[in-house]
Every structure is written in C-alpha cells, then in structure tokens.
Amino acid sequence: MPKIKTHKGMMKRIRISKTGLVRHNKAGRKHLRSSKSPKRLRRLRKSSVMSTAEVKRISRMVMVRIRGREQPRTALKRSPTPAERKAKRDAARAKAGKTAAKK
C-alpha cells in the first residue's frame, strides 16, 4: 500500500498555528484593486482564521490535526511526548510485575 501524501498545494496556502488554528489569506486582493476602496484593501491585507466546516475538509487533505475557529483548544488530542510514553510504559511494566509476583 503506498504512503498517503499531504496536499502540497494546500500546505502552501495555509499556516497552522501551534494551537491548531488554520490561517489563510483572503481572496480578492491580487488584481483589479482600483475599483476597491482603501478600507476594503486594508481588510484584505490581514489573514483570517478558517471556519470549522472548511477545516474538517482540509484536515483530510493535509493529514494534520487542526481545529476550527469555533472549536475549543481541548478539541485537539495531543500526542504524548517520548518521555510521557516511557513513563506510561514503565508504569505498565511495574504493574504487570506486581500482579505476576502476587500469583
């Protein structure tokens, strides 16, 4: 079975923050700017956070755990660090050793 690859075109267009939010540039700023007001162009200059519905679709394309604008930070399940994995493994071995000693 081949490896699943991330969508490189999507990764070039978005930024994923440490809290899991997806930032992207707004559409409509590249050309035909003379007809747009300065206020509108200033608003288009800023990046925005992607909505939850869009994030669900994009998370499958980029294969990264991300959250939407309306979701809390607890929506992301964090992977344990190697130190946390080792501590959990040692605790499980100690528990298995105690049960084997009782028998």
C-alpha positions in Angstrom: 0.0 0.0 0.0 1.5 3.4 -1.0 2.1 6.2 1.6 -0.6 8.8 1.8 0.9 12.2 0.8 -0.1 15.6 2.1 -1.6 18.0 -0.4 1.3 20.3 -1.2 -0.8 23.0 -2.9 -2.9 23.3 0.2 0.1 23.4 2.5 1.5 26.4 0.5 -1.7 28.4 1.0 -2.4 27.9 4.7 -0.5 28.2 8.0 -1.3 26.0 11.0 -0.7 27.7 14.4 0.6 25.9 17.5 -3.0 25.9 18.9 -4.2 24.2 15.8 -6.0 27.1 14.1 -5.7 27.4 10.3 -4.7 30.9 9.0 -5.2 31.8 5.3 -5.1 34.9 3.1 -8.4 36.4 1.9 -9.4 36.2 -1.7 -9.8 39.2 -4.0 -6.6 41.1 -3.4 -4.4 40.2 -6.4 -5.7 42.4 -9.2 -8.5 44.8 -10.1 -7.7 46.8 -7.0 -8.5 50.3 -8.3 -12.2 49.6 -8.0 -11.9 48.5 -4.4 -11.9 51.0 -1.5 -8.8 51.6 0.6 -10.7 50.3 3.6 -11.6 47.1 1.9 -8.0 46.6 0.7 -6.7 47.1 4.3 -9.1 44.4 5.5 -8.0 42.1 2.7 -4.4 42.5 3.7 -4.9 40.7 7.0 -5.1 36.9 7.2 -8.1 35.2 8.8 -8.9 32.0 10.6 -10.6 29.3 8.7 -14.1 28.1 9.8 -14.8 24.7 11.3 -16.6 23.3 8.3 -13.7 24.1 6.0 -11.2 22.8 8.5 -12.8 19.3 8.5 -12.4 19.1 4.8 -8.8 20.4 4.8 -7.6 18.2 7.7 -8.1 15.1 5.4 -6.0 16.8 2.7 -3.1 17.8 4.8 -3.3 15.0 7.4 -2.6 17.2 10.4 -4.8 17.6 13.4 -6.3 21.0 13.2 -9.3 22.8 14.8 -11.8 25.2 13.5 -12.5 28.8 14.6 -15.3 27.9 16.9 -13.8 24.7 18.5 -12.1 24.9 21.9 -8.4 24.1 22.3 -9.3 20.8 24.0 -10.7 19.6 20.7 -7.2 18.7 19.7 -5.9 15.5 21.3 -2.2 16.0 21.9 0.3 13.2 21.2 2.3 12.2 24.2 6.0 13.1 24.3 8.6 10.3 24.3 9.2 10.9 28.0 5.5 10.5 28.7 5.4 7.3 26.6 8.3 5.9 28.5 6.8 6.8 31.9 3.5 5.1 30.9 5.3 2.0 29.6 7.4 1.8 32.8 4.2 2.1 34.9 2.5 -0.7 33.0 5.6 -3.0 33.4 5.7 -2.3 37.1 2.0 -3.1 37.4 2.4 -6.3 35.4 5.4 -7.3 37.6 3.4 -6.8 40.8 0.5 -8.9 39.5 2.9 -11.7 38.5 4.6 -11.6 41.9 1.3 -12.0 43.7 0.5 -15.2 41.8 
